[in-house]
Amino acid sequence: MRRTGSEPITARSPLRTRLVLSLWGLLWAVGGTVAFVLLGQTGWAVACGVLAAVAAADAAVVVARMRQGAHYRPGRDVPPYQPPEPPGPGGGR
């Protein structure tokens, strides 16, 4: 696929999807923790609680990165990427 140089403009961030998945996992982990506590399954409740903590930390990292915004925005003076050279005769490297 030939690069056009418009990739930084047209690229989409996966952070929103990651945030949604993280919150969905947090919801299920908290629900599992509550359910296992009510059933008296301490080991599973602790496991779900740890998973909930990991999901909450991931969501916090994603929110922080979303608030930072884009870091690298090339200006008009940065030329687009050049396509790779086609291989020479013999198909060598």
TORPA-4810 file (N, C-alpha, C, O; in nm, 3 decimals):
<nodes>
NODE_1_0.084_-0.117_0.000_0.000_0.000_0.000_0.089_0.124_0.000_0.183_0.134_0.079_M
NODE_2_0.061_0.214_-0.085_0.141_0.335_-0.097_0.100_0.435_0.010_-0.018_0.459_0.033_R
NODE_3_0.200_0.493_0.074_0.172_0.594_0.176_0.155_0.728_0.110_0.229_0.763_0.018_R
NODE_4_0.059_0.803_0.157_0.028_0.932_0.096_0.080_1.049_0.178_0.087_1.161_0.128_T
NODE_5_0.116_1.024_0.304_0.158_1.132_0.390_0.044_1.193_0.468_0.066_1.280_0.552_G
NODE_6_-0.080_1.148_0.442_-0.195_1.202_0.515_-0.228_1.117_0.638_-0.327_1.145_0.706_S
NODE_7_-0.148_1.014_0.666_-0.180_0.924_0.777_-0.192_0.997_0.911_-0.285_0.968_0.986_E
NODE_8_-0.101_1.090_0.945_-0.119_1.158_1.073_-0.249_1.237_1.082_-0.299_1.261_1.192_P
NODE_9_-0.303_1.279_0.971_-0.427_1.356_0.971_-0.548_1.263_0.980_-0.645_1.294_1.049_I
NODE_10_-0.543_1.150_0.910_-0.658_1.061_0.901_-0.656_0.949_1.005_-0.752_0.873_1.014_T
NODE_11_-0.548_0.936_1.082_-0.538_0.828_1.179_-0.639_0.847_1.292_-0.668_0.959_1.333_A
NODE_12_-0.692_0.736_1.340_-0.789_0.740_1.451_-0.723_0.676_1.573_-0.652_0.576_1.561_R
NODE_13_-0.747_0.732_1.688_-0.690_0.681_1.812_-0.774_0.565_1.866_-0.897_0.572_1.863_S
NODE_14_-0.709_0.459_1.914_-0.783_0.347_1.973_-0.816_0.369_2.121_-0.867_0.279_2.186_P
NODE_15_-0.787_0.487_2.173_-0.805_0.509_2.316_-0.951_0.504_2.359_-0.981_0.454_2.468_L
NODE_16_-1.041_0.555_2.278_-1.182_0.553_2.317_-1.233_0.409_2.327_-1.307_0.376_2.420_R
NODE_17_-1.196_0.325_2.232_-1.237_0.185_2.237_-1.176_0.116_2.358_-1.243_0.038_2.426_T
NODE_18_-1.049_0.146_2.385_-0.983_0.087_2.502_-1.051_0.132_2.631_-1.063_0.054_2.725_R
NODE_19_-1.096_0.256_2.636_-1.166_0.305_2.755_-1.298_0.232_2.774_-1.332_0.192_2.885_L
NODE_20_-1.373_0.215_2.666_-1.501_0.144_2.675_-1.480_0.000_2.722_-1.553_-0.048_2.809_V
NODE_21_-1.381_-0.068_2.666_-1.354_-0.206_2.706_-1.306_-0.213_2.851_-1.340_-0.307_2.923_L
NODE_22_-1.228_-0.116_2.893_-1.181_-0.112_3.030_-1.296_-0.092_3.128_-1.303_-0.158_3.231_S
NODE_23_-1.387_-0.001_3.095_-1.502_0.022_3.182_-1.596_-0.098_3.185_-1.654_-0.130_3.289_L
NODE_24_-1.610_-0.164_3.071_-1.693_-0.286_3.065_-1.632_-0.395_3.153_-1.704_-0.463_3.226_W
NODE_25_-1.500_-0.412_3.147_-1.433_-0.509_3.232_-1.443_-0.472_3.378_-1.460_-0.559_3.463_G
NODE_26_-1.435_-0.342_3.409_-1.448_-0.296_3.546_-1.587_-0.328_3.601_-1.602_-0.373_3.715_L
NODE_27_-1.688_-0.305_3.519_-1.826_-0.336_3.560_-1.842_-0.484_3.594_-1.899_-0.518_3.697_L
NODE_28_-1.792_-0.571_3.506_-1.805_-0.715_3.529_-1.721_-0.761_3.647_-1.763_-0.849_3.722_W
NODE_29_-1.603_-0.704_3.664_-1.517_-0.744_3.775_-1.578_-0.703_3.909_-1.575_-0.780_4.005_A
NODE_30_-1.634_-0.582_3.915_-1.699_-0.539_4.039_-1.822_-0.626_4.065_-1.846_-0.667_4.179_V
NODE_31_-1.899_-0.655_3.961_-2.014_-0.744_3.978_-1.973_-0.883_4.025_-2.040_-0.942_4.111_G
NODE_32_-1.864_-0.935_3.970_-1.814_-1.065_4.014_-1.766_-1.062_4.157_-1.789_-1.157_4.233_G
NODE_33_-1.701_-0.954_4.195_-1.654_-0.941_4.333_-1.772_-0.943_4.430_-1.770_-1.015_4.530_T
NODE_34_-1.874_-0.865_4.400_-1.993_-0.860_4.486_-2.060_-0.996_4.492_-2.098_-1.043_4.599_V
NODE_35_-2.076_-1.060_4.377_-2.143_-1.190_4.373_-2.066_-1.295_4.453_-2.126_-1.373_4.527_A
NODE_36_-1.934_-1.298_4.438_-1.856_-1.399_4.509_-1.848_-1.370_4.660_-1.839_-1.462_4.740_F
NODE_37_-1.852_-1.243_4.697_-1.857_-1.211_4.840_-1.989_-1.262_4.898_-1.990_-1.321_5.006_V
NODE_38_-2.099_-1.239_4.826_-2.229_-1.285_4.875_-2.238_-1.438_4.882_-2.309_-1.493_4.966_L
NODE_39_-2.164_-1.506_4.793_-2.165_-1.653_4.794_-2.062_-1.711_4.890_-2.060_-1.832_4.913_L
NODE_40_-1.977_-1.626_4.947_-1.879_-1.674_5.043_-1.755_-1.733_4.979_-1.681_-1.806_5.046_G
NODE_41_-1.730_-1.704_4.855_-1.612_-1.754_4.784_-1.501_-1.649_4.790_-1.487_-1.567_4.699_Q
NODE_42_-1.424_-1.652_4.896_-1.326_-1.548_4.921_-1.218_-1.542_4.813_-1.182_-1.433_4.768_T
NODE_43_-1.167_-1.655_4.771_-1.061_-1.658_4.671_-1.103_-1.595_4.540_-1.031_-1.514_4.482_G
NODE_44_-1.222_-1.632_4.494_-1.272_-1.575_4.368_-1.305_-1.427_4.384_-1.288_-1.349_4.290_W
NODE_45_-1.352_-1.389_4.500_-1.382_-1.247_4.526_-1.254_-1.165_4.521_-1.254_-1.055_4.467_A
NODE_46_-1.145_-1.217_4.577_-1.017_-1.146_4.574_-0.966_-1.137_4.429_-0.916_-1.033_4.386_V
NODE_47_-0.979_-1.246_4.356_-0.935_-1.246_4.216_-1.012_-1.142_4.134_-0.953_-1.068_4.056_A
NODE_48_-1.141_-1.137_4.152_-1.222_-1.037_4.080_-1.189_-0.896_4.128_-1.191_-0.802_4.048_C
NODE_49_-1.159_-0.880_4.257_-1.121_-0.750_4.308_-0.990_-0.701_4.249_-0.976_-0.583_4.217_G
NODE_50_-0.894_-0.791_4.234_-0.766_-0.756_4.169_-0.790_-0.718_4.024_-0.733_-0.620_3.974_V
NODE_51_-0.873_-0.794_3.957_-0.905_-0.763_3.817_-0.975_-0.628_3.806_-0.950_-0.552_3.712_L
NODE_52_-1.062_-0.597_3.901_-1.128_-0.467_3.901_-1.027_-0.354_3.921_-1.038_-0.249_3.859_A
NODE_53_-0.928_-0.376_4.007_-0.825_-0.274_4.030_-0.742_-0.252_3.904_-0.707_-0.138_3.872_A
NODE_54_-0.710_-0.359_3.833_-0.633_-0.347_3.709_-0.715_-0.272_3.604_-0.662_-0.185_3.534_V
NODE_55_-0.842_-0.304_3.592_-0.928_-0.236_3.495_-0.944_-0.089_3.529_-0.945_-0.004_3.440_A
NODE_56_-0.955_-0.057_3.658_-0.968_0.083_3.699_-0.838_0.160_3.670_-0.843_0.275_3.627_A
NODE_57_-0.725_0.097_3.694_-0.596_0.161_3.664_-0.581_0.184_3.514_-0.532_0.289_3.472_A
NODE_58_-0.622_0.087_3.434_-0.615_0.102_3.289_-0.704_0.216_3.242_-0.664_0.296_3.158_D
NODE_59_-0.824_0.225_3.297_-0.915_0.333_3.260_-0.855_0.469_3.297_-0.869_0.566_3.223_A
NODE_60_-0.789_0.476_3.414_-0.727_0.601_3.456_-0.613_0.641_3.362_-0.599_0.759_3.329_A
NODE_61_-0.533_0.545_3.319_-0.424_0.573_3.226_-0.481_0.622_3.092_-0.429_0.717_3.034_V
NODE_62_-0.586_0.557_3.045_-0.645_0.596_2.916_-0.701_0.738_2.925_-0.681_0.818_2.833_V
NODE_63_-0.771_0.769_3.033_-0.827_0.904_3.048_-0.714_1.007_3.051_-0.725_1.113_2.990_V
NODE_64_-0.606_0.976_3.122_-0.493_1.070_3.128_-0.433_1.092_2.990_-0.399_1.205_2.954_A
NODE_65_-0.419_0.986_2.912_-0.363_1.000_2.777_-0.457_1.074_2.684_-0.412_1.148_2.596_R
NODE_66_-0.587_1.054_2.702_-0.682_1.127_2.619_-0.677_1.276_2.649_-0.693_1.359_2.558_M
NODE_67_-0.656_1.311_2.775_-0.649_1.453_2.812_-0.520_1.518_2.763_-0.516_1.640_2.745_R
NODE_68_-0.415_1.439_2.742_-0.289_1.494_2.691_-0.303_1.543_2.548_-0.237_1.639_2.508_Q
NODE_69_-0.387_1.478_2.472_-0.404_1.515_2.332_-0.293_1.459_2.245_-0.209_1.382_2.291_G
NODE_70_-0.295_1.500_2.121_-0.195_1.452_2.026_-0.060_1.515_2.057_-0.052_1.632_2.094_A
NODE_71_0.045_1.437_2.044_0.178_1.486_2.076_0.252_1.538_1.954_0.310_1.646_1.958_H
NODE_72_0.250_1.463_1.847_0.329_1.499_1.730_0.237_1.535_1.615_0.162_1.451_1.565_Y
NODE_73_0.245_1.656_1.574_0.168_1.703_1.459_0.266_1.768_1.362_0.309_1.881_1.385_R
NODE_74_0.302_1.699_1.256_0.396_1.761_1.162_0.332_1.881_1.092_0.213_1.881_1.062_P
NODE_75_0.413_1.982_1.069_0.363_2.102_1.001_0.363_2.086_0.851_0.394_1.979_0.798_G
NODE_76_0.328_2.193_0.783_0.322_2.189_0.637_0.460_2.173_0.574_0.472_2.130_0.459_R
NODE_77_0.565_2.208_0.649_0.699_2.198_0.594_0.756_2.057_0.599_0.864_2.032_0.545_D
NODE_78_0.685_1.961_0.663_0.730_1.822_0.670_0.674_1.749_0.550_0.552_1.738_0.535_V
NODE_79_0.762_1.696_0.462_0.712_1.628_0.342_0.651_1.493_0.376_0.683_1.435_0.480_P
NODE_80_0.562_1.441_0.290_0.506_1.308_0.314_0.613_1.201_0.301_0.719_1.224_0.242_P
NODE_81_0.584_1.086_0.357_0.678_0.975_0.349_0.694_0.931_0.204_0.599_0.929_0.126_Y
NODE_82_0.817_0.898_0.171_0.844_0.847_0.036_0.813_0.698_0.032_0.843_0.627_0.128_Q
NODE_83_0.754_0.649_-0.077_0.728_0.505_-0.086_0.861_0.431_-0.095_0.960_0.486_-0.142_P
NODE_84_0.863_0.305_-0.050_0.988_0.228_-0.057_1.028_0.202_-0.202_0.944_0.193_-0.291_P
NODE_85_1.157_0.191_-0.221_1.210_0.161_-0.354_1.173_0.019_-0.395_1.182_-0.072_-0.313_E
NODE_86_1.131_-0.002_-0.519_1.103_-0.139_-0.562_1.235_-0.218_-0.568_1.340_-0.159_-0.593_P
NODE_87_1.230_-0.349_-0.546_1.353_-0.428_-0.551_1.413_-0.426_-0.692_1.342_-0.419_-0.793_P
NODE_88_1.544_-0.433_-0.695_1.615_-0.432_-0.822_1.601_-0.566_-0.893_1.526_-0.653_-0.849_G
NODE_89_1.674_-0.582_-1.003_1.668_-0.709_-1.077_1.714_-0.823_-0.987_1.810_-0.810_-0.911_P
NODE_90_1.646_-0.931_-0.996_1.680_-1.048_-0.917_1.603_-1.054_-0.786_1.608_-1.154_-0.715_G
NODE_91_1.531_-0.947_-0.754_1.447_-0.947_-0.634_1.527_-0.952_-0.506_1.473_-0.987_-0.402_G
NODE_92_1.655_-0.916_-0.511_1.739_-0.920_-0.393_1.704_-0.812_-0.293_1.621_-0.724_-0.319_G
NODE_93_1.768_-0.821_-0.181_1.742_-0.723_-0.075_1.836_-0.609_-0.082_1.828_-0.517_0.000_R
</nodes>
